[in-house]
Amino acid sequence: MSPDIIYVVTQKVWWFLVVLGVLVTFHEFGHFIVARWAGVKVLKFSLGFGPRLLSRQIGDTEYVVSAIPLGGYVKMFGEDVGDVASTEEREQSFVHKPLWKRTLIVAAGPGFNFLLSYLIFSAWLATGSPLPIPTFAELSPTIDAIKADSPADKAGLQVGDRIITINEQDVPTRSSVYAAIAESRGRSLIVEVRRGDALKAFVVTPTLYAPDDLKNPVYVIGIEEAPPLVTSVMPDTPAERAGLADGDRILAIQGDQIHTWGQMTKIVRAHPNEPLTTQVEREATTITLTITPEPHEVTEEGHTTVIGKIGIMGPGRSVVRASSPFTAVVQGVKATWGWSELTVVGIYKMITGDIALNNLGGPLMIASASGTAAERGIPDVMFFVAILSINLGILNLLPIPILDGGHLFFFACEAVLGRPLAERQREVAQQVGIVLLFGIMIFAFFNDIQRMLQ
């Protein structure tokens, strides 16, 4: 195994453990702190499962770090009625607490995941940086418009078609569609779409967006018209220092006409620390700015390169801003809600089949994404933690036995019936939940392996 591969694997494993450690600690701390507040004795606070690596007894609680880092748990006294004998023990027993207290204890885990995301988003916004909140309308690879006489039009594609694959490769988002077209270099593509209940395949041959601009070739099929329009300028960046403003449209860089966002990005990335003469359209007036892209080191598969960035966002993203640290407290709620809504809709679309199940990721995908975020810097790692924390919180609220959502479902039944479910009913439900959860984990792991092989 080459040193480069060892470096990449080691880095990704390390950041996987860091990211997962933060998420699990915050989640389990939610259960722990609310249980203590409710007067329940906590016997064990464990990060990970399986054989213990480290442990320490402090008061009534044993704090443990275990060998398998894929989760954690809080063991409370009196989780079963049979554990409790005396009146004194009943006072510290989980099962003897009122229903509303048990509900709060269980809900605190996912709740603290949302709290972690909120704190990260608020801190991000307090620095003045805009925060993107995609929607499925913006991300979905559904064709909204087709340019007349374009390759897409001539091939037979229609507005409303949802692109499923390109050359048998899944394209779950618009950006992945555009990337596949850009990388075609003009070669014909087999585009599979869902039209109503039917799947249809078309052969589409991309063409150059601007045939006279061979220096920066951009291939299109007539469905991707993302303009070089600036929707947000980040504070203390080359773009802000040069005078670029929200709403500006990039017309040319170094004399080269700019037609799309991707074309502009390609030029900026290729010229770190080089002043770029940029023509901009602002309120029907053309102005000229000089923007010097900031150098940023990026590491991809062990190889480090320097690219240029100027600090702007473009079309296709909803953006949240905060004018001060005080408004960031409020806008952080909006950002958390927006990303939570996106996650819920995504899960629903997977269940209904609108999104392919092979988009489900497991630990290998998380490890890879953690490493990639780390290559871009700590802010990107924190942003990734926030998104993943929302995902963890929502997944734990699903009504699957053995998850927090399953316990909350049992409590809801107890509230309706006026008594807990019978022990046998709970045991059967737990067994079904274990099978279901392991099935999901195996499927996600299989998807990870498939991605690696591809």
C-alpha positions as CSV (number, residue, x, y, z in Angstrom):
1,M,0.0,0.0,0.0
2,S,1.4,3.4,-1.0
3,P,2.2,6.1,1.5
4,D,-0.4,8.4,-0.2
5,I,-3.2,5.8,0.3
6,I,-2.1,5.2,3.9
7,Y,-2.3,9.0,4.5
8,V,-5.7,9.3,3.0
9,V,-7.2,6.4,4.9
10,T,-5.6,7.5,8.2
11,Q,-6.9,11.0,7.8
12,K,-10.4,9.9,7.0
13,V,-10.6,7.5,9.9
14,W,-9.3,10.1,12.3
15,W,-11.8,12.7,11.3
16,F,-14.6,10.1,11.2
17,L,-13.9,9.3,14.9
18,V,-13.7,13.1,15.7
19,V,-17.0,13.9,14.0
20,L,-18.8,10.8,15.3
21,G,-17.4,11.4,18.7
22,V,-18.8,14.9,18.9
23,L,-22.3,13.7,17.6
24,V,-22.6,10.8,20.0
25,T,-21.3,12.7,23.0
26,F,-23.8,15.5,22.5
27,H,-26.7,13.1,21.9
28,E,-26.0,10.9,24.9
29,F,-25.3,14.0,27.1
30,G,-28.8,15.1,26.3
31,H,-30.2,11.9,27.7
32,F,-27.8,12.0,30.7
33,I,-28.4,15.6,31.8
34,V,-32.2,15.4,31.6
35,A,-32.2,12.1,33.4
36,R,-30.2,13.6,36.2
37,W,-32.5,16.6,36.3
38,A,-35.5,14.3,36.5
39,G,-34.0,12.5,39.5
40,V,-33.1,9.3,37.7
41,K,-29.9,7.5,38.7
42,V,-27.6,7.0,35.7
43,L,-25.5,3.8,36.0
44,K,-23.4,4.1,32.9
45,F,-22.5,6.7,30.2
46,S,-20.9,4.9,27.3
47,L,-19.3,6.3,24.1
48,G,-19.3,3.3,21.8
49,F,-20.3,-0.3,22.2
50,G,-18.6,-3.6,22.9
51,P,-15.4,-4.1,25.0
52,R,-14.5,-1.2,27.2
53,L,-11.2,0.6,26.5
54,L,-11.3,3.2,29.3
55,S,-13.6,3.5,32.3
56,R,-13.9,5.6,35.4
57,Q,-16.5,5.6,38.2
58,I,-17.6,9.0,39.4
59,G,-20.4,8.9,42.0
60,D,-23.2,6.6,40.8
61,T,-22.1,6.7,37.2
62,E,-19.5,4.7,35.3
63,Y,-18.1,6.7,32.3
64,V,-16.9,4.3,29.6
65,V,-15.2,4.6,26.2
66,S,-15.9,1.3,24.3
67,A,-14.2,-0.3,21.3
68,I,-16.9,0.1,18.6
69,P,-17.4,3.8,18.0
70,L,-20.7,3.5,16.1
71,G,-22.9,5.1,18.7
72,G,-23.3,5.1,22.5
73,Y,-25.8,4.7,25.3
74,V,-26.9,5.9,28.7
75,K,-27.9,3.1,31.1
76,M,-30.4,4.3,33.7
77,F,-31.5,2.6,36.9
78,G,-34.9,1.0,36.9
79,E,-35.4,0.8,33.1
80,D,-37.4,-2.4,33.9
81,V,-39.9,-2.7,36.8
82,G,-38.1,-5.8,38.1
83,D,-35.0,-3.8,38.9
84,V,-36.7,-1.9,41.6
85,A,-37.4,-3.3,45.1
86,S,-37.6,-0.5,47.8
87,T,-39.5,2.7,48.0
88,E,-36.2,4.6,48.0
89,E,-35.2,2.9,44.7
90,R,-38.5,3.9,43.1
91,E,-37.6,7.6,43.6
92,Q,-34.5,7.1,41.4
93,S,-36.0,4.7,38.9
94,F,-36.7,5.6,35.3
95,V,-39.7,3.4,34.9
96,H,-41.4,4.9,37.9
97,K,-41.1,8.5,36.8
98,P,-44.2,10.2,35.4
99,L,-44.8,9.7,31.7
100,W,-43.9,13.3,30.8
101,K,-40.5,13.1,32.5
102,R,-39.7,9.8,30.7
103,T,-40.7,11.4,27.4
104,L,-38.4,14.4,28.1
105,I,-35.5,12.1,28.9
106,V,-35.8,10.1,25.7
107,A,-36.5,13.1,23.5
108,A,-33.5,14.9,24.9
109,G,-31.0,12.9,22.8
110,P,-32.4,14.0,19.4
111,G,-33.2,17.4,21.0
112,F,-29.5,18.0,21.8
113,N,-28.6,17.0,18.2
114,F,-30.8,19.9,17.0
115,L,-29.3,22.1,19.7
116,L,-25.8,21.4,18.5
117,S,-26.7,22.2,14.9
118,Y,-28.4,25.5,16.1
119,L,-25.3,26.5,18.1
120,I,-23.0,25.9,15.1
121,F,-25.3,27.7,12.6
122,S,-25.7,30.7,15.0
123,A,-21.9,30.9,15.5
124,W,-21.4,30.7,11.7
125,L,-23.9,33.5,11.1
126,A,-22.5,35.6,13.9
127,T,-19.3,36.0,11.9
128,G,-21.2,37.7,9.1
129,S,-20.9,34.7,6.7
130,P,-24.0,33.8,4.8
131,L,-25.3,30.2,5.3
132,P,-26.9,28.3,2.4
133,I,-30.1,26.3,2.9
134,P,-30.9,24.2,-0.2
135,T,-34.4,23.1,-1.0
136,F,-35.4,20.1,-3.1
137,A,-36.8,22.4,-5.7
138,E,-33.3,23.8,-6.1
139,L,-31.5,20.4,-5.8
140,S,-33.8,18.1,-7.7
141,P,-32.6,17.0,-11.2
142,T,-36.0,17.8,-12.7
143,I,-36.0,19.7,-16.0
144,D,-37.6,23.1,-15.4
145,A,-36.9,24.5,-18.8
146,I,-35.5,23.5,-22.2
147,K,-33.9,25.8,-24.6
148,A,-35.4,25.6,-28.1
149,D,-33.4,23.7,-30.7
150,S,-30.9,22.6,-28.0
151,P,-29.5,19.0,-27.8
152,A,-32.1,18.2,-25.1
153,D,-34.9,19.5,-27.2
154,K,-33.8,17.6,-30.3
155,A,-33.3,14.4,-28.3
156,G,-36.9,14.5,-27.0
157,L,-36.5,15.5,-23.4
158,Q,-39.4,17.4,-21.9
159,V,-40.0,19.9,-19.1
160,G,-41.0,17.8,-16.0
161,D,-38.7,14.9,-16.8
162,R,-36.6,13.9,-13.8
163,I,-33.1,12.7,-14.7
164,I,-32.3,9.4,-13.0
165,T,-29.0,8.4,-14.6
166,I,-26.4,9.6,-17.1
167,N,-24.4,6.8,-18.7
168,E,-25.8,4.5,-16.1
169,Q,-24.4,6.6,-13.2
170,D,-26.9,8.0,-10.7
171,V,-27.3,11.8,-10.7
172,P,-29.4,12.6,-7.6
173,T,-28.9,16.4,-7.8
174,R,-28.8,19.1,-10.5
175,S,-25.1,19.8,-9.7
176,S,-24.3,16.1,-10.5
177,V,-26.2,16.4,-13.8
178,Y,-24.3,19.5,-14.8
179,A,-21.0,17.9,-13.7
180,A,-21.7,14.8,-15.9
181,I,-22.5,17.0,-18.9
182,A,-19.4,19.2,-18.3
183,E,-17.1,16.1,-18.1
184,S,-18.5,14.6,-21.4
185,R,-16.3,16.9,-23.5
186,G,-18.9,16.7,-26.2
187,R,-19.3,12.9,-26.3
188,S,-22.9,11.5,-26.5
189,L,-24.6,10.7,-23.3
190,I,-27.4,8.2,-22.5
191,V,-29.8,10.1,-20.3
192,E,-32.4,8.1,-18.4
193,V,-35.4,10.0,-17.1
194,R,-38.6,9.3,-15.3
195,R,-41.7,10.7,-17.1
196,G,-44.8,10.0,-15.1
197,D,-44.7,6.4,-14.2
198,A,-42.4,5.4,-17.1
199,L,-38.6,5.3,-17.5
200,K,-37.3,6.5,-20.8
201,A,-33.8,6.8,-22.2
202,F,-32.5,9.4,-24.7
203,V,-29.2,9.9,-26.4
204,V,-28.1,13.5,-26.1
205,T,-24.9,15.0,-27.5
206,P,-23.7,18.1,-25.5
207,T,-22.5,21.2,-27.5
208,L,-20.3,24.1,-26.6
209,Y,-22.1,26.9,-24.8
210,A,-19.9,29.4,-26.7
211,P,-18.3,27.8,-29.8
212,D,-16.0,30.8,-30.2
213,D,-14.6,30.5,-26.7
214,L,-12.3,27.4,-27.0
215,K,-10.0,28.6,-24.2
216,N,-12.7,27.8,-21.5
217,P,-15.0,25.2,-23.1
218,V,-18.3,24.8,-21.4
219,Y,-20.6,21.9,-22.6
220,V,-24.4,22.1,-22.2
221,I,-27.5,20.3,-23.5
222,G,-29.9,23.2,-23.1
223,I,-31.3,22.6,-19.5
224,E,-28.5,24.1,-17.5
225,E,-28.4,27.9,-17.6
226,A,-26.9,28.8,-14.2
227,P,-25.8,32.4,-14.8
228,P,-22.7,34.0,-13.3
229,L,-24.9,36.0,-11.0
230,V,-23.6,36.9,-7.5
231,T,-26.3,36.2,-4.9
232,S,-24.1,36.7,-1.8
233,V,-20.7,38.1,-1.0
234,M,-19.0,36.7,2.1
235,P,-17.4,39.3,4.5
236,D,-13.6,39.9,4.5
237,T,-13.0,38.1,1.2
238,P,-11.3,39.2,-2.1
239,A,-14.8,39.8,-3.6
240,E,-15.9,42.1,-0.8
241,R,-12.5,44.0,-0.8
242,A,-12.7,44.5,-4.6
243,G,-16.2,46.0,-4.3
244,L,-18.3,43.1,-5.7
245,A,-21.9,43.2,-4.5
246,D,-25.0,41.1,-4.2
247,G,-26.9,41.1,-7.6
248,D,-23.8,41.7,-9.7
249,R,-23.5,39.7,-12.9
250,I,-20.0,38.7,-14.1
251,L,-19.6,39.6,-17.7
252,A,-15.9,38.9,-18.4
253,I,-12.7,38.0,-16.7
254,Q,-9.3,39.0,-18.3
255,G,-11.2,39.8,-21.5
256,D,-12.8,36.3,-21.7
257,Q,-16.6,36.4,-21.9
258,I,-18.3,34.6,-19.0
259,H,-21.5,32.7,-19.8
260,T,-22.0,30.4,-16.8
261,W,-21.2,30.1,-13.2
262,G,-19.1,27.0,-13.8
263,Q,-17.0,28.8,-16.4
264,M,-16.3,31.6,-14.0
265,T,-15.4,29.2,-11.2
266,K,-13.0,27.4,-13.4
267,I,-11.0,30.6,-14.2
268,V,-11.0,31.8,-10.6
269,R,-9.7,28.4,-9.3
270,A,-6.9,28.4,-11.8
271,H,-5.5,31.9,-10.8
272,P,-4.7,32.1,-7.1
273,N,-2.9,35.3,-6.1
274,E,-3.3,36.7,-9.6
275,P,-5.2,40.0,-10.1
276,L,-8.1,39.4,-12.4
277,T,-9.7,42.2,-14.3
278,T,-13.4,41.6,-14.0
279,Q,-16.2,43.2,-15.9
280,V,-19.5,43.3,-13.9
281,E,-23.0,44.4,-14.8
282,R,-24.7,46.3,-12.0
283,E,-28.1,47.9,-12.4
284,A,-27.7,48.1,-16.2
285,T,-24.2,49.7,-15.8
286,T,-20.9,47.9,-16.6
287,I,-18.1,48.5,-14.2
288,T,-14.6,47.1,-14.0
289,L,-13.1,45.6,-10.8
290,T,-9.8,43.9,-10.0
291,I,-10.2,40.8,-7.9
292,T,-7.3,38.7,-6.6
293,P,-8.4,35.2,-5.7
294,E,-7.2,34.0,-2.3
295,P,-5.0,30.9,-2.4
296,H,-6.5,27.8,-0.7
297,E,-4.8,24.5,-0.3
298,V,-7.1,21.5,-1.1
299,T,-6.1,17.9,-0.7
300,E,-7.7,15.3,-2.9
301,E,-6.8,11.7,-2.5
302,G,-3.5,12.6,-0.9
303,H,-2.4,15.2,-3.4
304,T,-2.3,18.9,-2.4
305,T,-3.0,21.7,-4.8
306,V,-3.6,25.4,-4.5
307,I,-6.7,26.9,-6.0
308,G,-8.2,30.4,-6.0
309,K,-11.3,31.5,-4.2
310,I,-13.0,34.9,-4.1
311,G,-15.8,34.3,-1.6
312,I,-19.1,34.5,-3.4
313,M,-22.3,32.4,-3.7
314,G,-24.4,32.0,-6.9
315,P,-27.9,31.1,-8.0
316,G,-29.6,27.9,-6.9
317,R,-29.2,28.4,-3.1
318,S,-31.4,30.0,-0.5
319,V,-29.2,32.0,1.8
320,V,-29.7,33.0,5.4
321,R,-27.8,36.1,6.7
322,A,-27.4,37.8,10.1
323,S,-26.7,41.5,10.4
324,S,-25.2,41.1,13.9
325,P,-24.5,38.4,16.5
326,F,-27.9,39.2,18.1
327,T,-29.9,38.5,14.9
328,A,-27.7,35.4,14.4
329,V,-29.5,33.9,17.4
330,V,-32.8,34.2,15.6
331,Q,-31.5,33.3,12.1
332,G,-29.9,30.2,13.6
333,V,-33.4,28.9,14.3
334,K,-34.3,29.5,10.6
335,A,-31.2,27.7,9.4
336,T,-31.8,24.7,11.7
337,W,-35.4,24.5,10.6
338,G,-34.5,24.8,6.9
339,W,-31.9,22.0,7.0
340,S,-34.3,19.8,9.1
341,E,-37.1,20.3,6.6
342,L,-34.7,19.3,3.8
343,T,-33.7,16.1,5.7
344,V,-37.3,15.1,6.5
345,V,-38.4,15.7,2.9
346,G,-35.4,13.6,1.7
347,I,-36.3,10.7,3.9
348,Y,-39.9,10.9,2.7
349,K,-38.8,10.9,-0.9
350,M,-36.6,7.8,-0.3
351,I,-39.6,6.0,1.2
352,T,-41.9,7.0,-1.7
353,G,-39.2,6.1,-4.3
354,D,-38.7,9.7,-5.6
355,I,-35.0,9.4,-4.5
356,A,-33.1,6.2,-5.1
357,L,-32.3,4.2,-2.0
358,N,-28.7,3.9,-3.2
359,N,-28.2,7.5,-2.1
360,L,-28.3,6.2,1.5
361,G,-24.9,6.4,3.0
362,G,-23.2,4.6,5.9
363,P,-20.0,4.9,8.0
364,L,-17.7,4.8,5.0
365,M,-19.4,7.7,3.3
366,I,-19.4,9.6,6.6
367,A,-15.7,8.9,7.0
368,S,-15.0,10.1,3.4
369,A,-17.1,13.2,3.8
370,S,-15.5,14.0,7.2
371,G,-12.0,13.8,5.6
372,T,-13.0,15.9,2.7
373,A,-14.5,18.6,5.0
374,A,-11.3,18.5,7.1
375,E,-9.2,19.2,3.9
376,R,-11.1,22.5,3.5
377,G,-10.7,23.6,7.1
378,I,-12.3,23.5,10.5
379,P,-15.3,25.7,9.6
380,D,-16.2,23.1,7.0
381,V,-15.9,20.3,9.5
382,M,-18.2,22.2,11.9
383,F,-20.7,22.8,9.1
384,F,-20.6,19.1,8.3
385,V,-21.1,18.2,12.0
386,A,-24.2,20.5,12.1
387,I,-25.8,18.8,9.0
388,L,-25.0,15.3,10.2
389,S,-26.3,16.2,13.7
390,I,-29.7,17.2,12.2
391,N,-29.7,13.9,10.3
392,L,-28.9,11.9,13.4
393,G,-31.6,13.7,15.4
394,I,-34.3,13.1,12.8
395,L,-33.4,9.5,12.2
396,N,-33.5,8.8,15.9
397,L,-37.1,10.2,16.0
398,L,-38.3,7.6,13.5
399,P,-40.8,5.3,15.2
400,I,-38.5,2.3,15.0
401,P,-38.2,0.2,18.1
402,I,-34.8,0.5,19.9
403,L,-34.4,4.0,18.5
404,D,-35.6,7.0,20.6
405,G,-38.5,7.4,18.3
406,G,-39.6,3.9,19.0
407,H,-39.6,4.6,22.8
408,L,-41.6,7.8,22.2
409,F,-44.1,5.8,20.2
410,F,-44.5,3.3,23.1
411,F,-45.0,6.3,25.4
412,A,-47.7,7.7,23.1
413,C,-49.5,4.3,23.2
414,E,-49.2,4.4,27.0
415,A,-50.8,7.9,27.0
416,V,-53.7,6.7,24.9
417,L,-54.3,3.4,26.7
418,G,-53.6,4.6,30.2
419,R,-51.1,1.9,30.8
420,P,-47.8,0.7,29.3
421,L,-47.8,-1.9,26.5
422,A,-47.4,-5.5,27.7
423,E,-43.8,-6.7,28.1
424,R,-44.3,-9.3,25.4
425,Q,-45.6,-6.7,22.9
426,R,-42.5,-4.6,23.6
427,E,-40.2,-7.5,23.2
428,V,-41.6,-8.4,19.8
429,A,-41.4,-4.8,18.7
430,Q,-37.8,-4.5,19.8
431,Q,-36.9,-7.7,17.9
432,V,-38.5,-6.3,14.7
433,G,-36.7,-3.0,15.3
434,I,-33.3,-4.7,15.6
435,V,-33.9,-6.6,12.4
436,L,-35.0,-3.5,10.6
437,L,-32.2,-1.4,11.9
438,F,-29.5,-3.9,11.0
439,G,-31.1,-4.3,7.6
440,I,-30.8,-0.5,7.0
441,M,-27.2,-0.5,8.3
442,I,-26.2,-3.4,6.0
443,F,-27.8,-1.7,3.0
444,A,-26.1,1.6,3.7
445,F,-22.7,-0.2,4.1
446,F,-23.4,-2.0,0.8
447,N,-24.0,1.3,-0.9
448,D,-20.7,2.6,0.6
449,I,-18.8,-0.4,-1.0
450,Q,-20.5,0.2,-4.3
451,R,-19.4,3.8,-4.3
452,M,-15.8,2.8,-3.5
453,L,-15.8,0.3,-6.3
454,Q,-17.1,2.9,-8.7
